[in-house]
């Protein structure tokens, strides 16, 4: 079935010319003269691309683009060559691409074909977004999929690393074979080795029979090693051997086993940094880092958030059989402004909860949780701590350490605020021993008789004047007893005698 393109007729001459050229290029085309006709065309059979020939500054033009945007339909806008900020207009409306008028029909056809191919790729992979970062990612996946080279995917938790690995597998010649996932952080060292390479009967206590490892099960296909940075040093050596000659030994085995497996590894930390700290083998890093993909966090591609929100709303409304109208502009802006430390996973889970719980069948600003509205979703959430993700007693150390670090930061922040609000101290008592000045002031050199045992601060005094005043106060407190004065000051008697001579107090 030919790819379907709907062309609006705001610029009738341009629309007719494009319609004829695109038909000749093999597209199924349809002209739409109004917003209602665009909506009807979308309901009949969702087009692969919408071309808006004009009226982008008018309310109707914006609504036409919104109809396509809400369905994640690629939209090509034709803007006047004199438009001062065509890129800003395209971004504001949510156009997938734009060309200046008068547009060359051949260039329009090539752009439409590229947009349709990219949309189909997004549908196949489930990777949603129109930002430059996501478009670059999709191009890389297309380039990497046909070969068998090892791929390293780096990105924060929740950015979709497994989705990328599956996309590479599904677009590769290995798509008919197994795709095997191993979470290297979820298993202790002893179990991880057996999980990856299998074991022979009797290899260890409890090994009642031979068991095939994940590498054997993935033979001919792809193995995805998630959180590879958490792999123990001994297992790193064995993984290096697999990458070098595609062979390994089962635990307790004596015969090498050869496999044809493509490895895609992922990590939420910088492996280059882990190498520099001595926590990850440099030779293994180079073996894994043949092809490299960086997944940006959601805060670095905020332009994709509206598209993601609308896609998730449609998905969960259908899954929960709810009539849902969408999201208000105010609520959408709050979601765009949020920090999303949990990235796409956090956004997806939040949208699902709001689709289920929103009372009006529409996400409003009041439906968004308070921490998202007030703090962008980041207040009190754990920080990422490199290198601590192994499970202990059913909980991940990463969560524990992150929580402790966050708690410490919050306590230090509270202490700092209390100190800032505390009144400055003007007097320091010497009678109980030397005490550091707290208010940033210094000590008065002449101590009044009525303030025995105390030293008064006065701005602008030198450390020598402070020391002299402290000695005078100590002597006054002890009625001239130098031994007791030295004890109060925390210095030796000889030091006190030397200071008395230095300051002409002897």
C-alpha positions as a Python dict, from the first residue, in 0.01 Angstrom:
ca = {
    (1, 'X'): (0, 0, 0),
    (2, 'X'): (136, 341, -103),
    (3, 'X'): (231, 591, 163),
    (4, 'X'): (-54, 840, 216),
    (5, 'X'): (3, 1216, 215),
    (6, 'X'): (-260, 1481, 294),
    (7, 'X'): (-200, 1832, 152),
    (8, 'X'): (-386, 2139, 278),
    (9, 'X'): (-495, 2401, 22),
    (10, 'X'): (-427, 2735, 193),
    (11, 'X'): (-185, 2796, -96),
    (12, 'X'): (-394, 2636, -372),
    (13, 'X'): (-142, 2674, -653),
    (14, 'X'): (138, 2518, -448),
    (15, 'X'): (-94, 2241, -326),
    (16, 'X'): (-204, 2140, -675),
    (17, 'X'): (153, 2133, -806),
    (18, 'X'): (272, 1922, -509),
    (19, 'X'): (-26, 1688, -543),
    (20, 'X'): (60, 1609, -906),
    (21, 'X'): (432, 1559, -835),
    (22, 'X'): (379, 1337, -529),
    (23, 'X'): (129, 1121, -715),
    (24, 'X'): (387, 1076, -988),
    (25, 'X'): (643, 979, -723),
    (26, 'X'): (422, 693, -603),
    (27, 'X'): (246, 851, -303),
    (28, 'X'): (-128, 829, -240),
    (29, 'X'): (-231, 1194, -203),
    (30, 'X'): (-541, 1380, -86),
    (31, 'X'): (-625, 1750, -79),
    (32, 'X'): (-790, 1896, 232),
    (33, 'X'): (-959, 2237, 206),
    (34, 'X'): (-1053, 2282, 572),
    (35, 'X'): (-981, 2173, 928),
    (36, 'X'): (-1282, 1941, 918),
    (37, 'X'): (-1150, 1770, 605),
    (38, 'X'): (-812, 1719, 774),
    (39, 'X'): (-986, 1562, 1074),
    (40, 'X'): (-1195, 1341, 845),
    (41, 'X'): (-883, 1230, 654),
    (42, 'X'): (-714, 1139, 981),
    (43, 'X'): (-1019, 941, 1100),
    (44, 'X'): (-1058, 754, 768),
    (45, 'X'): (-701, 627, 750),
    (46, 'X'): (-422, 794, 939),
    (47, 'X'): (-191, 958, 684),
    (48, 'X'): (182, 903, 690),
    (49, 'X'): (252, 1272, 640),
    (50, 'X'): (64, 1605, 640),
    (51, 'X'): (179, 1900, 427),
    (52, 'X'): (54, 2240, 541),
    (53, 'X'): (94, 2485, 251),
    (54, 'X'): (10, 2806, 441),
    (55, 'X'): (-186, 2978, 714),
    (56, 'X'): (62, 2880, 984),
    (57, 'X'): (25, 3218, 1155),
    (58, 'X'): (-353, 3179, 1170),
    (59, 'X'): (-547, 2990, 1441),
    (60, 'X'): (-685, 2740, 1188),
    (61, 'X'): (-334, 2655, 1066),
    (62, 'X'): (-217, 2594, 1420),
    (63, 'X'): (-517, 2366, 1484),
    (64, 'X'): (-443, 2169, 1167),
    (65, 'X'): (-88, 2109, 1286),
    (66, 'X'): (-218, 2014, 1633),
    (67, 'X'): (-444, 1743, 1483),
    (68, 'X'): (-142, 1576, 1323),
    (69, 'X'): (86, 1638, 1620),
    (70, 'X'): (-155, 1471, 1863),
    (71, 'X'): (-148, 1158, 1645),
    (72, 'X'): (231, 1174, 1603),
    (73, 'X'): (183, 1224, 1228),
    (74, 'X'): (485, 1379, 1055),
    (75, 'X'): (404, 1736, 952),
    (76, 'X'): (585, 1937, 684),
    (77, 'X'): (511, 2310, 685),
    (78, 'X'): (575, 2545, 393),
    (79, 'X'): (665, 2891, 523),
    (80, 'X'): (722, 3218, 343),
    (81, 'X'): (1082, 3284, 249),
    (82, 'X'): (1052, 3623, 421),
    (83, 'X'): (950, 3466, 754),
    (84, 'X'): (1199, 3621, 1004),
    (85, 'X'): (1205, 3324, 1239),
    (86, 'X'): (1087, 3020, 1048),
    (87, 'X'): (1264, 2784, 1284),
    (88, 'X'): (1101, 2945, 1588),
    (89, 'X'): (759, 2923, 1422),
    (90, 'X'): (814, 2555, 1339),
    (91, 'X'): (919, 2483, 1695),
    (92, 'X'): (624, 2674, 1840),
    (93, 'X'): (369, 2488, 1627),
    (94, 'X'): (533, 2148, 1658),
    (95, 'X'): (616, 2098, 1289),
    (96, 'X'): (837, 1798, 1216),
    (97, 'X'): (1009, 1987, 932),
    (98, 'X'): (965, 2300, 722),
    (99, 'X'): (1068, 2432, 379),
    (100, 'X'): (1063, 2784, 242),
    (101, 'X'): (819, 2882, -32),
    (102, 'X'): (810, 2849, -322),
    (103, 'X'): (910, 2489, -249),
    (104, 'X'): (1067, 2269, -515),
    (105, 'X'): (833, 1966, -559),
    (106, 'X'): (1129, 1728, -588),
    (107, 'X'): (1271, 1858, -257),
    (108, 'X'): (928, 1825, -96),
    (109, 'X'): (899, 1464, -218),
    (110, 'X'): (1244, 1377, -83),
    (111, 'X'): (1164, 1540, 253),
    (112, 'X'): (829, 1362, 278),
    (113, 'X'): (991, 1026, 202),
    (114, 'X'): (1253, 1086, 471),
    (115, 'X'): (991, 1187, 728),
    (116, 'X'): (777, 882, 653),
    (117, 'X'): (1073, 645, 681),
    (118, 'X'): (1171, 804, 1013),
    (119, 'X'): (813, 774, 1144),
    (120, 'X'): (798, 407, 1049),
    (121, 'X'): (1128, 354, 1227),
    (122, 'X'): (988, 519, 1540),
    (123, 'X'): (681, 297, 1522),
    (124, 'X'): (898, -13, 1490),
    (125, 'X'): (1137, 81, 1767),
    (126, 'X'): (902, 261, 2007),
    (127, 'X'): (1155, 546, 2036),
    (128, 'X'): (946, 862, 2045),
    (129, 'X'): (1072, 1213, 1980),
    (130, 'X'): (1130, 1479, 1720),
    (131, 'X'): (1423, 1654, 1889),
    (132, 'X'): (1759, 1663, 1707),
    (133, 'X'): (1904, 1426, 1969),
    (134, 'X'): (1640, 1160, 1899),
    (135, 'X'): (1664, 1207, 1523),
    (136, 'X'): (2040, 1156, 1547),
    (137, 'X'): (1981, 849, 1763),
    (138, 'X'): (1748, 695, 1504),
    (139, 'X'): (2005, 756, 1231),
    (140, 'X'): (2271, 581, 1440),
    (141, 'X'): (2045, 283, 1502),
    (142, 'X'): (1981, 251, 1128),
    (143, 'X'): (2355, 262, 1061),
    (144, 'X'): (2454, 20, 1337),
    (145, 'X'): (2180, -240, 1299),
    (146, 'X'): (2303, -420, 983),
    (147, 'X'): (2652, -499, 1121),
    (148, 'X'): (2759, -727, 1407),
    (149, 'X'): (2993, -489, 1591),
    (150, 'X'): (2962, -451, 1968),
    (151, 'X'): (2764, -147, 2084),
    (152, 'X'): (2800, 50, 2409),
    (153, 'X'): (2495, 252, 2518),
    (154, 'X'): (2539, 510, 2794),
    (155, 'X'): (2255, 702, 2957),
    (156, 'X'): (2084, 770, 3287),
    (157, 'X'): (1831, 529, 3432),
    (158, 'X'): (1496, 554, 3258),
    (159, 'X'): (1624, 693, 2927),
    (160, 'X'): (1542, 376, 2731),
    (161, 'X'): (1870, 188, 2691),
    (162, 'X'): (1700, -150, 2654),
    (163, 'X'): (1463, 0, 2397),
    (164, 'X'): (1765, 105, 2191),
    (165, 'X'): (1921, -242, 2223),
    (166, 'X'): (1598, -408, 2106),
    (167, 'X'): (1571, -164, 1816),
    (168, 'X'): (1924, -252, 1702),
    (169, 'X'): (1836, -622, 1721),
    (170, 'X'): (1496, -588, 1550),
    (171, 'X'): (1644, -397, 1256),
    (172, 'X'): (1941, -634, 1217),
    (173, 'X'): (1976, -960, 1021),
    (174, 'X'): (1964, -1135, 1362),
    (175, 'X'): (1603, -1032, 1431),
    (176, 'X'): (1479, -1388, 1376),
    (177, 'X'): (1704, -1516, 1656),
    (178, 'X'): (1696, -1466, 2033),
    (179, 'X'): (1732, -1135, 2214),
    (180, 'X'): (1861, -1217, 2565),
    (181, 'X'): (1880, -963, 2849),
    (182, 'X'): (2107, -985, 3153),
    (183, 'X'): (2106, -727, 3435),
    (184, 'X'): (2464, -740, 3561),
    (185, 'X'): (2378, -533, 3870),
    (186, 'X'): (2100, -763, 3991),
    (187, 'X'): (2315, -1072, 4051),
    (188, 'X'): (2612, -1135, 4282),
    (189, 'X'): (2942, -1225, 4120),
    (190, 'X'): (2911, -1603, 4169),
    (191, 'X'): (2564, -1622, 4017),
    (192, 'X'): (2641, -1378, 3734),
    (193, 'X'): (2920, -1596, 3596),
    (194, 'X'): (2693, -1901, 3594),
    (195, 'X'): (2411, -1694, 3444),
    (196, 'X'): (2629, -1573, 3159),
    (197, 'X'): (2827, -1886, 3079),
    (198, 'X'): (2627, -2171, 3231),
    (199, 'X'): (2762, -2452, 3448),
    (200, 'X'): (2826, -2824, 3443),
    (201, 'X'): (2657, -3074, 3671),
    (202, 'X'): (2832, -3078, 4008),
    (203, 'X'): (3030, -2761, 3939),
    (204, 'X'): (2922, -2625, 4278),
    (205, 'X'): (2681, -2707, 4556),
    (206, 'X'): (2331, -2713, 4415),
    (207, 'X'): (2438, -2767, 4052),
    (208, 'X'): (2227, -3081, 4007),
    (209, 'X'): (2235, -3067, 3627),
    (210, 'X'): (2402, -2893, 3338),
    (211, 'X'): (2264, -2547, 3270),
    (212, 'X'): (2312, -2340, 2956),
    (213, 'X'): (2421, -1981, 3004),
    (214, 'X'): (2277, -1670, 2842),
    (215, 'X'): (2553, -1656, 2581),
    (216, 'X'): (2463, -2003, 2458),
    (217, 'X'): (2093, -1918, 2455),
    (218, 'X'): (2168, -1605, 2250),
    (219, 'X'): (2372, -1794, 1988),
    (220, 'X'): (2296, -1642, 1649),
    (221, 'X'): (2117, -1347, 1811),
    (222, 'X'): (2191, -1058, 2046),
    (223, 'X'): (2274, -1043, 2416),
    (224, 'X'): (2205, -722, 2607),
    (225, 'X'): (2429, -669, 2909),
    (226, 'X'): (2257, -404, 3118),
    (227, 'X'): (2459, -214, 3381),
    (228, 'X'): (2781, -373, 3259),
    (229, 'X'): (2980, -127, 3471),
    (230, 'X'): (2877, -323, 3783),
    (231, 'X'): (3043, -643, 3663),
    (232, 'X'): (3309, -784, 3898),
    (233, 'X'): (3673, -787, 3786),
    (234, 'X'): (3693, -1167, 3748),
    (235, 'X'): (3383, -1174, 3529),
    (236, 'X'): (3519, -883, 3324),
    (237, 'X'): (3817, -1100, 3228),
    (238, 'X'): (3591, -1379, 3106),
    (239, 'X'): (3369, -1138, 2914),
    (240, 'X'): (3680, -999, 2747),
    (241, 'X'): (3766, -1349, 2624),
    (242, 'X'): (3420, -1390, 2474),
    (243, 'X'): (3450, -1060, 2290),
    (244, 'X'): (3796, -1148, 2161),
    (245, 'X'): (3740, -1498, 2025),
    (246, 'X'): (3368, -1571, 2084),
    (247, 'X'): (3444, -1867, 2310),
    (248, 'X'): (3412, -1942, 2682),
    (249, 'X'): (3398, -2226, 2937),
    (250, 'X'): (3100, -2318, 3145),
    (251, 'X'): (3159, -2304, 3521),
    (252, 'X'): (3321, -2638, 3599),
    (253, 'X'): (3365, -2715, 3229),
    (254, 'X'): (3679, -2814, 3041),
    (255, 'X'): (3568, -2777, 2679),
    (256, 'X'): (3554, -2436, 2511),
    (257, 'X'): (3217, -2337, 2368),
    (258, 'X'): (3201, -2114, 2062),
    (259, 'X'): (2907, -1883, 1993),
    (260, 'X'): (2803, -1626, 1734),
    (261, 'X'): (2653, -1348, 1946),
    (262, 'X'): (2627, -974, 1905),
    (263, 'X'): (2685, -789, 2232),
    (264, 'X'): (2505, -466, 2320),
    (265, 'X'): (2616, -332, 2659),
    (266, 'X'): (2458, -51, 2858),
    (267, 'X'): (2555, 152, 3163),
    (268, 'X'): (2415, 446, 3359),
    (269, 'X'): (2765, 559, 3455),
    (270, 'X'): (3063, 676, 3254),
    (271, 'X'): (3276, 370, 3182),
    (272, 'X'): (3563, 597, 3083),
    (273, 'X'): (3551, 746, 3433),
    (274, 'X'): (3528, 396, 3586),
    (275, 'X'): (3841, 300, 3392),
    (276, 'X'): (4029, 604, 3522),
    (277, 'X'): (3929, 511, 3879),
    (278, 'X'): (4047, 152, 3831),
    (279, 'X'): (3700, -3, 3864),
    (280, 'X'): (3670, -121, 3505),
    (281, 'X'): (3925, -284, 3276),
    (282, 'X'): (4049, -53, 3002),
    (283, 'X'): (4092, -338, 2752),
    (284, 'X'): (3731, -447, 2807),
    (285, 'X'): (3613, -87, 2771),
    (286, 'X'): (3780, -62, 2430),
    (287, 'X'): (3625, -393, 2325),
    (288, 'X'): (3279, -278, 2424),
    (289, 'X'): (3314, 75, 2288),
    (290, 'X'): (3338, -19, 1920),
    (291, 'X'): (3012, 161, 1838),
    (292, 'X'): (2886, 417, 2086),
    (293, 'X'): (2542, 565, 2160),
    (294, 'X'): (2467, 833, 2417),
    (295, 'X'): (2107, 861, 2534),
    (296, 'X'): (2031, 1215, 2653),
    (297, 'X'): (1820, 1259, 2967),
    (298, 'X'): (1471, 1399, 2925),
    (299, 'X'): (1575, 1738, 3066),
    (300, 'X'): (1807, 1778, 2763),
    (301, 'X'): (1525, 1718, 2512),
    (302, 'X'): (1227, 1894, 2664),
    (303, 'X'): (1078, 1955, 2318),
    (304, 'X'): (990, 1584, 2310),
    (305, 'X'): (786, 1595, 2632),
    (306, 'X'): (455, 1711, 2474),
    (307, 'X'): (479, 1434, 2214),
    (308, 'X'): (559, 1174, 2480),
    (309, 'X'): (274, 1292, 2704),
    (310, 'X'): (18, 1275, 2424),
    (311, 'X'): (144, 933, 2312),
    (312, 'X'): (126, 795, 2666),
    (313, 'X'): (-222, 942, 2720),
    (314, 'X'): (-350, 770, 2405),
    (315, 'X'): (-179, 444, 2502),
    (316, 'X'): (-314, 427, 2856),
    (317, 'X'): (-659, 560, 2768),
    (318, 'X'): (-693, 268, 2526),
    (319, 'X'): (-541, 18, 2770),
    (320, 'X'): (-775, 120, 3053),
    (321, 'X'): (-1074, 177, 2821),
    (322, 'X'): (-1120, 536, 2934),
    (323, 'X'): (-1256, 826, 2729),
    (324, 'X'): (-977, 1075, 2777),
    (325, 'X'): (-966, 1424, 2627),
    (326, 'X'): (-596, 1499, 2666),
    (327, 'X'): (-404, 1756, 2870),
    (328, 'X'): (-460, 2127, 2932),
    (329, 'X'): (-192, 2375, 2819),
    (330, 'X'): (-120, 2473, 3180),
    (331, 'X'): (-69, 2111, 3286),
    (332, 'X'): (147, 2038, 2982),
    (333, 'X'): (369, 2336, 3059),
    (334, 'X'): (421, 2209, 3415),
    (335, 'X'): (527, 1872, 3275),
    (336, 'X'): (764, 2035, 3026),
    (337, 'X'): (924, 2247, 3301),
    (338, 'X'): (984, 1951, 3535),
    (339, 'X'): (1332, 1804, 3587),
    (340, 'X'): (1240, 1433, 3545),
    (341, 'X'): (1530, 1268, 3730),
    (342, 'X'): (1367, 933, 3642),
    (343, 'X'): (1349, 1037, 3275),
    (344, 'X'): (1100, 878, 3034),
    (345, 'X'): (1017, 596, 3275),
    (346, 'X'): (911, 845, 3544),
    (347, 'X'): (705, 1048, 3294),
    (348, 'X'): (535, 737, 3159),
    (349, 'X'): (439, 610, 3506),
    (350, 'X'): (307, 951, 3607),
    (351, 'X'): (92, 985, 3294),
    (352, 'X'): (-56, 640, 3353),
    (353, 'X'): (-151, 730, 3710),
    (354, 'X'): (-310, 1056, 3597),
    (355, 'X'): (-506, 886, 3317),
    (356, 'X'): (-647, 646, 3577),
    (357, 'X'): (-710, 902, 3851),
    (358, 'X'): (-792, 1231, 3674),
    (359, 'X'): (-1162, 1290, 3754),
    (360, 'X'): (-1252, 1501, 3450),
    (361, 'X'): (-1110, 1277, 3178),
    (362, 'X'): (-843, 1541, 3116),
    (363, 'X'): (-511, 1611, 3282),
    (364, 'X'): (-527, 1949, 3451),
    (365, 'X'): (-268, 2139, 3649),
    (366, 'X'): (-439, 2035, 3973),
    (367, 'X'): (-402, 1666, 3877),
    (368, 'X'): (-22, 1689, 3865),
    (369, 'X'): (146, 1581, 4192),
    (370, 'X'): (261, 1858, 4419),
    (371, 'X'): (632, 1772, 4401),
    (372, 'X'): (620, 1806, 4021),
    (373, 'X'): (433, 2138, 4038),
    (374, 'X'): (655, 2293, 4303),
    (375, 'X'): (995, 2131, 4270),
    (376, 'X'): (1008, 1985, 3920),
    (377, 'X'): (996, 1628, 4050),
    (378, 'X'): (1350, 1630, 4188),
    (379, 'X'): (1301, 1720, 4559),
    (380, 'X'): (1390, 1431, 4787),
    (381, 'X'): (1462, 1188, 4504),
    (382, 'X'): (1781, 982, 4520),
    (383, 'X'): (2093, 1092, 4338),
    (384, 'X'): (2288, 869, 4102),
    (385, 'X'): (2592, 725, 4276),
    (386, 'X'): (2845, 562, 4048),
    (387, 'X'): (2936, 205, 4125),
    (388, 'X'): (2679, 97, 4382),
    (389, 'X'): (2392, -103, 4236),
    (390, 'X'): (2416, -456, 4372),
    (391, 'X'): (2112, -593, 4553),
    (392, 'X'): (2128, -659, 4925),
    (393, 'X'): (1830, -809, 5112),
    (394, 'X'): (1601, -732, 4821),
    (395, 'X'): (1703, -364, 4798),
    (396, 'X'): (1958, -208, 4570),
    (397, 'X'): (2255, -44, 4735),
    (398, 'X'): (2225, 231, 4476),
    (399, 'X'): (1895, 343, 4628),
    (400, 'X'): (2032, 320, 4982),
    (401, 'X'): (2349, 517, 4906),
    (402, 'X'): (2164, 775, 4701),
    (403, 'X'): (1916, 829, 4983),
    (404, 'X'): (2194, 866, 5241),
    (405, 'X'): (2383, 1115, 5026),
    (406, 'X'): (2067, 1313, 4961),
    (407, 'X'): (1983, 1312, 5335),
    (408, 'X'): (2332, 1437, 5418),
    (409, 'X'): (2301, 1719, 5165),
    (410, 'X'): (1963, 1818, 5305),
    (411, 'X'): (2098, 1823, 5663),
    (412, 'X'): (2397, 2036, 5556),
    (413, 'X'): (2166, 2275, 5373),
    (414, 'X'): (1944, 2304, 5682),
    (415, 'X'): (2246, 2370, 5904),
    (416, 'X'): (2372, 2638, 5666),
    (417, 'X'): (2035, 2814, 5663),
    (418, 'X'): (2012, 2806, 6045),
    (419, 'X'): (2361, 2954, 6075),
    (420, 'X'): (2270, 3230, 5831),
    (421, 'X'): (1961, 3316, 6033),
    (422, 'X'): (2135, 3295, 6374),
    (423, 'X'): (2225, 3630, 6539),
    (424, 'X'): (2592, 3722, 6533),
    (425, 'X'): (2778, 3672, 6863),
    (426, 'X'): (2938, 3984, 7005),
    (427, 'X'): (3095, 3837, 7321),
    (428, 'X'): (3312, 3531, 7377),
    (429, 'X'): (3373, 3380, 7720),
    (430, 'X'): (3731, 3285, 7800),
    (431, 'X'): (3677, 3147, 8149),
    (432, 'X'): (3601, 2793, 8025),
    (433, 'X'): (3895, 2775, 7789),
    (434, 'X'): (3968, 2928, 7449),
    (435, 'X'): (3664, 2940, 7216),
    (436, 'X'): (3671, 3022, 6843),
    (437, 'X'): (3502, 3343, 6735),
    (438, 'X'): (3160, 3272, 6577),
    (439, 'X'): (3039, 3596, 6431),
    (440, 'X'): (3335, 3694, 6217),
    (441, 'X'): (3434, 3970, 6465),
    (442, 'X'): (3751, 4020, 6667),
    (443, 'X'): (3830, 4081, 7035),
    (444, 'X'): (3838, 4418, 7207),
    (445, 'X'): (4187, 4496, 7337),
    (446, 'X'): (4085, 4684, 7651),
    (447, 'X'): (3860, 4475, 7871),
    (448, 'X'): (3634, 4670, 8112),
    (449, 'X'): (3646, 4568, 8476),
    (450, 'X'): (3275, 4493, 8466),
    (451, 'X'): (3322, 4221, 8205),
    (452, 'X'): (3579, 3999, 8370),
    (453, 'X'): (3625, 3671, 8185),
    (454, 'X'): (3477, 3808, 7862),
    (455, 'X'): (3629, 3951, 7545),
    (456, 'X'): (3434, 4203, 7337),
    (457, 'X'): (3456, 4190, 6954),
    (458, 'X'): (3547, 4499, 6756),
    (459, 'X'): (3586, 4501, 6374),
    (460, 'X'): (3928, 4584, 6230),
    (461, 'X'): (4152, 4436, 6502),
    (462, 'X'): (4457, 4224, 6417),
    (463, 'X'): (4523, 3871, 6542),
    (464, 'X'): (4793, 4009, 6776),
    (465, 'X'): (4539, 4242, 6935),
    (466, 'X'): (4295, 3951, 6970),
    (467, 'X'): (4562, 3740, 7140),
    (468, 'X'): (4665, 4022, 7376),
    (469, 'X'): (4302, 4084, 7478),
    (470, 'X'): (4248, 3711, 7541),
    (471, 'X'): (4554, 3697, 7766),
    (472, 'X'): (4440, 4005, 7957),
    (473, 'X'): (4095, 3855, 8006),
    (474, 'X'): (4240, 3526, 8130),
    (475, 'X'): (4467, 3699, 8379),
    (476, 'X'): (4179, 3909, 8503),
    (477, 'X'): (3964, 3597, 8542),
    (478, 'X'): (4237, 3421, 8748),
    (479, 'X'): (4331, 3733, 8947),
    (480, 'X'): (4685, 3727, 8799),
    (481, 'X'): (4750, 3351, 8847),
    (482, 'X'): (4963, 3278, 8542),
    (483, 'X'): (4949, 2898, 8573),
    (484, 'X'): (4568, 2897, 8578),
    (485, 'X'): (4559, 3156, 8298),
    (486, 'X'): (4780, 2931, 8083),
    (487, 'X'): (4541, 2638, 8149),
    (488, 'X'): (4240, 2848, 8052),
    (489, 'X'): (4410, 2959, 7732),
    (490, 'X'): (4524, 2604, 7651),
    (491, 'X'): (4892, 2692, 7626),
    (492, 'X'): (5204, 2615, 7829),
    (493, 'X'): (5328, 2845, 8104),
    (494, 'X'): (5651, 2918, 7913),
    (495, 'X'): (5447, 3020, 7610),
    (496, 'X'): (5238, 3246, 7828),
    (497, 'X'): (5550, 3408, 7981),
    (498, 'X'): (5689, 3469, 7630),
    (499, 'X'): (5361, 3624, 7520),
    (500, 'X'): (5352, 3847, 7831),
    (501, 'X'): (5693, 3985, 7740),
    (502, 'X'): (5596, 4019, 7373),
    (503, 'X'): (5290, 4226, 7459),
    (504, 'X'): (5461, 4413, 7750),
    (505, 'X'): (5220, 4265, 8002),
    (506, 'X'): (5487, 4113, 8236),
}
